Amino acid sequence: MSLAVMALRLAVSAALAPYVAPEDIEAATWPTLARDRVFDSRFDLLDGRGGERTPLIVFAAEAVEGNAFSAQDGASDARRGFDNSVRLVLSAQVTSRQTFETEGGDEFDAEAADLLDQELADMLAILQEQAWATLQADPLFRKVSKRITKLDAEPYPASETGEKLAVLANSYFVEPLGDGEKALAIMRDGLPSASPVRARAVLALERMQATRARLSANVLIRSGLAGQTDFAVTSIAQGAAAPVPATPAPSTPDFTVTLDPEDPLP
């Protein structure tokens, strides 16, 4: 299930901030006002690489819930596990570079949400609508998500002083593809070879392949092939095919019979 959620996050990242070669970034066109300022699973201090009133998007899969397909027997891989729903939070923000002070009196600069006003409320509404339209039209996102069942909007949280901040968070409850490795393979096959998002999918699939190879090797050992050489077992663990036993050669009889051609058989 975790890999299905990961594939969903990769799809969001690739859709909202599609890969552009470094030399083409300045001239590139982007799906939303946030341009390439799209952050996956980061809610700490951000560097939006902007100046005043910089729009950006932070998203995360914050919760997963689901019931077993079989209420009587529970969940297992054979029964496709759980009927899951992922809470995908897209937080549209408008930030500015601001100065903060630590408890020790030291100052530092970081991106922080601006105080809300009419212009920023309009910008946030546009940004959220752009993100929604982009995800709905993106073929990879549609392949790794079965459907979106619910929306929960959390507009304009308050600052410590009670003032509203320029943050508009929409939570989409998404049913991901049930097979996480299949979903990651879809992302791997559908993205440019130089895409960092594709590299993350490739790495996850390679790690899972290594795990499954090791599990297969363990099964062979438990089934009576423990007498193999270490080399053979290691080869199986690395994904090599299991050795096929050779067909025994016909045995040679330990006696001979010579027949006289002139003497008929009894």
C-alpha positions as CSV (number, residue, x, y, z in Angstrom):
1,M,0.0,0.0,0.0
2,S,2.8,2.4,0.8
3,L,4.2,2.1,-2.7
4,A,0.8,3.0,-4.2
5,V,0.8,6.2,-2.0
6,M,4.3,6.9,-3.2
7,A,3.3,6.6,-6.8
8,L,0.4,9.0,-6.2
9,R,2.8,11.5,-4.8
10,L,5.2,11.1,-7.7
11,A,2.3,11.6,-10.1
12,V,1.3,14.9,-8.4
13,S,4.9,16.1,-8.5
14,A,5.4,15.2,-12.1
15,A,2.1,16.8,-13.1
16,L,2.4,20.1,-11.2
17,A,6.1,20.6,-11.9
18,P,6.9,18.6,-15.0
19,Y,10.6,17.9,-15.8
20,V,12.4,20.7,-17.7
21,A,16.1,20.6,-18.6
22,P,18.0,23.1,-16.3
23,E,19.0,25.3,-19.3
24,D,15.3,25.7,-20.3
25,I,13.8,26.5,-16.9
26,E,13.7,30.3,-17.4
27,A,11.9,30.1,-20.7
28,A,9.6,27.2,-19.7
29,T,5.8,27.5,-19.3
30,W,4.2,25.9,-16.3
31,P,0.8,24.5,-15.4
32,T,0.2,26.9,-12.4
33,L,1.2,30.2,-11.0
34,A,3.6,28.3,-8.7
35,R,5.8,27.4,-11.7
36,D,8.4,24.8,-10.4
37,R,7.9,25.8,-6.8
38,V,6.1,22.6,-5.9
39,F,7.3,20.8,-2.7
40,D,6.6,17.2,-1.8
41,S,6.0,16.3,1.8
42,R,7.7,19.4,3.2
43,F,6.0,21.6,5.8
44,D,9.1,23.1,7.4
45,L,10.8,26.3,6.4
46,L,10.8,26.5,2.6
47,D,12.9,28.3,0.1
48,G,10.5,29.3,-2.6
49,R,13.2,31.0,-4.6
50,G,11.1,34.1,-4.9
51,G,10.8,37.6,-3.5
52,E,7.7,39.3,-2.4
53,R,4.3,37.5,-2.7
54,T,5.6,34.3,-4.2
55,P,3.0,31.6,-4.9
56,L,4.0,27.9,-4.2
57,I,2.4,24.6,-3.6
58,V,3.2,22.1,-0.8
59,F,1.5,18.7,-0.9
60,A,1.6,15.5,1.1
61,A,-0.3,12.2,1.6
62,E,-1.2,12.8,5.2
63,A,-3.4,9.8,6.0
64,V,-4.5,6.5,4.6
65,E,-7.6,4.5,5.7
66,G,-9.4,1.6,4.4
67,N,-11.4,-1.5,5.1
68,A,-10.4,-5.1,4.2
69,F,-12.1,-6.4,1.1
70,S,-13.0,-9.5,3.1
71,A,-14.8,-8.5,6.3
72,Q,-14.7,-12.1,7.5
73,D,-11.2,-13.2,6.6
74,G,-9.4,-9.8,6.8
75,A,-6.8,-8.6,4.3
76,S,-4.2,-10.4,2.4
77,D,-2.4,-10.0,-0.9
78,A,-4.5,-12.8,-2.4
79,R,-7.6,-10.8,-1.7
80,R,-6.1,-7.4,-2.8
81,G,-5.8,-6.2,0.8
82,F,-7.7,-3.1,1.7
83,D,-10.1,-0.7,0.0
84,N,-7.9,2.3,0.7
85,S,-8.4,6.0,0.5
86,V,-5.5,8.5,0.7
87,R,-5.9,12.0,2.1
88,L,-3.9,14.1,-0.4
89,V,-3.4,17.6,0.9
90,L,-2.6,20.4,-1.6
91,S,-1.6,23.5,0.2
92,A,-1.5,26.6,-1.9
93,Q,0.5,29.4,-0.3
94,V,1.8,32.9,-1.0
95,T,5.0,33.6,0.8
96,S,7.6,36.3,1.2
97,R,11.2,36.4,2.4
98,Q,10.9,37.3,6.1
99,T,13.3,37.7,9.0
100,F,12.9,35.6,12.2
101,E,14.6,35.5,15.5
102,T,15.7,32.5,17.5
103,E,15.3,32.2,21.3
104,G,19.0,33.0,21.5
105,G,18.4,36.3,19.7
106,D,20.0,35.2,16.4
107,E,18.2,36.3,13.2
108,F,17.7,34.3,10.1
109,D,15.7,34.6,6.8
110,A,13.1,32.2,5.5
111,E,10.0,31.9,3.4
112,A,6.8,32.4,5.3
113,A,3.2,32.9,4.4
114,D,2.0,36.5,3.9
115,L,-1.0,37.9,5.7
116,L,-4.2,37.5,3.7
117,D,-5.7,40.2,1.6
118,Q,-8.0,40.5,-1.4
119,E,-5.3,40.1,-4.0
120,L,-3.8,37.0,-2.3
121,A,-7.2,35.4,-1.8
122,D,-7.7,35.7,-5.6
123,M,-4.3,34.3,-6.3
124,L,-4.9,31.3,-4.0
125,A,-8.2,30.5,-5.6
126,I,-6.6,30.6,-9.1
127,L,-3.7,28.4,-7.9
128,Q,-5.9,25.7,-6.4
129,E,-8.1,25.6,-9.5
130,Q,-5.1,25.3,-11.8
131,A,-3.7,22.4,-9.7
132,W,-7.1,20.6,-9.8
133,A,-7.4,21.1,-13.5
134,T,-3.9,19.9,-14.1
135,L,-4.3,16.7,-12.0
136,Q,-7.6,15.9,-13.7
137,A,-6.0,16.2,-17.2
138,D,-2.8,14.4,-16.4
139,P,-2.7,10.8,-17.8
140,L,-0.2,9.4,-15.2
141,F,-2.2,10.7,-12.3
142,R,-5.3,9.2,-13.7
143,K,-3.6,5.9,-14.2
144,V,-2.3,5.6,-10.6
145,S,-5.6,6.8,-9.0
146,K,-8.9,5.1,-9.4
147,R,-11.2,8.0,-8.3
148,I,-11.5,11.0,-6.0
149,T,-14.3,10.5,-3.5
150,K,-14.3,13.6,-1.3
151,L,-13.0,17.1,-0.9
152,D,-12.3,19.0,2.3
153,A,-11.1,22.6,2.2
154,E,-9.3,24.3,5.0
155,P,-8.9,28.0,4.1
156,Y,-6.8,30.6,5.7
157,P,-5.4,29.4,9.0
158,A,-4.7,32.1,11.6
159,S,-1.3,33.3,12.8
160,E,-0.3,33.6,16.4
161,T,-1.8,37.1,16.5
162,G,-5.1,35.9,15.0
163,E,-4.6,37.3,11.6
164,K,-5.4,35.2,8.6
165,L,-2.6,33.8,6.5
166,A,-2.4,33.4,2.7
167,V,-2.7,29.6,2.8
168,L,-5.5,27.6,1.2
169,A,-5.4,23.9,1.7
170,N,-7.6,21.4,-0.1
171,S,-7.7,17.8,0.9
172,Y,-8.7,15.3,-1.8
173,F,-9.6,11.7,-0.7
174,V,-8.1,9.6,-3.5
175,E,-8.4,5.9,-4.0
176,P,-5.0,4.8,-5.4
177,L,-4.2,1.9,-7.7
178,G,-4.2,-1.2,-5.6
179,D,-0.9,-2.6,-6.8
180,G,1.9,-0.3,-5.7
181,E,4.6,-1.8,-7.8
182,K,2.4,-1.6,-10.9
183,A,1.7,2.0,-10.1
184,L,5.5,2.8,-9.8
185,A,6.1,1.0,-13.1
186,I,3.6,3.2,-14.7
187,M,5.4,6.3,-13.4
188,R,8.8,4.8,-14.5
189,D,7.6,4.1,-18.0
190,G,5.7,7.4,-18.5
191,L,8.4,9.9,-17.5
192,P,11.4,11.3,-19.3
193,S,14.6,9.3,-18.6
194,A,16.3,12.4,-17.0
195,S,13.4,13.2,-14.7
196,P,14.3,13.0,-10.9
197,V,10.8,11.8,-10.2
198,R,11.3,8.8,-12.5
199,A,14.6,8.1,-10.8
200,R,12.7,7.8,-7.5
201,A,10.3,5.3,-9.0
202,V,13.2,3.3,-10.5
203,L,15.0,3.1,-7.1
204,A,11.9,1.9,-5.3
205,L,11.3,-0.8,-7.8
206,E,14.9,-2.0,-7.7
207,R,14.7,-2.2,-3.9
208,M,11.5,-4.3,-4.1
209,Q,13.0,-6.5,-6.7
210,A,16.0,-7.2,-4.5
211,T,13.7,-8.0,-1.6
212,R,11.6,-10.4,-3.6
213,A,14.7,-12.1,-5.0
214,R,15.9,-12.7,-1.4
215,L,12.5,-14.1,-0.4
216,S,12.6,-16.5,-3.4
217,A,16.1,-17.6,-2.4
218,N,14.9,-18.3,1.2
219,V,12.0,-20.4,-0.2
220,L,14.4,-22.5,-2.2
221,I,16.6,-23.0,0.8
222,R,13.7,-24.1,3.0
223,S,12.4,-26.5,0.2
224,G,15.6,-28.6,0.3
225,L,18.1,-26.7,-1.9
226,A,20.2,-25.7,1.1
227,G,23.0,-27.9,-0.1
228,Q,23.7,-25.7,-3.0
229,T,27.0,-23.8,-3.2
230,D,27.0,-20.3,-1.7
231,F,27.5,-19.0,-5.3
232,A,24.3,-20.7,-6.5
233,V,22.2,-19.4,-3.6
234,T,23.7,-15.9,-4.0
235,S,22.8,-15.9,-7.7
236,I,19.2,-16.8,-6.9
237,A,19.1,-14.0,-4.4
238,Q,20.3,-11.5,-7.0
239,G,17.5,-12.5,-9.4
240,A,19.0,-15.4,-11.4
241,A,16.8,-18.2,-12.4
242,A,16.7,-21.3,-10.1
243,P,19.0,-24.1,-11.3
244,V,17.2,-26.8,-13.3
245,P,18.3,-30.3,-12.3
246,A,20.0,-32.2,-15.1
247,T,18.3,-35.2,-16.6
248,P,20.0,-38.4,-15.3
249,A,22.0,-40.3,-18.0
250,P,20.8,-43.8,-18.7
251,S,22.5,-46.4,-16.5
252,T,24.9,-49.0,-18.0
253,P,24.1,-52.6,-17.3
254,D,26.7,-54.6,-15.4
255,F,26.3,-57.7,-17.6
256,T,26.3,-58.5,-21.3
257,V,24.6,-61.2,-23.5
258,T,26.2,-62.5,-26.8
259,L,23.8,-64.1,-29.2
260,D,24.8,-66.6,-31.9
261,P,23.1,-65.5,-35.1
262,E,22.8,-69.2,-36.2
263,D,21.3,-70.3,-32.9
264,P,17.6,-69.2,-32.8
265,L,16.2,-67.8,-29.6
266,P,14.4,-70.2,-27.4
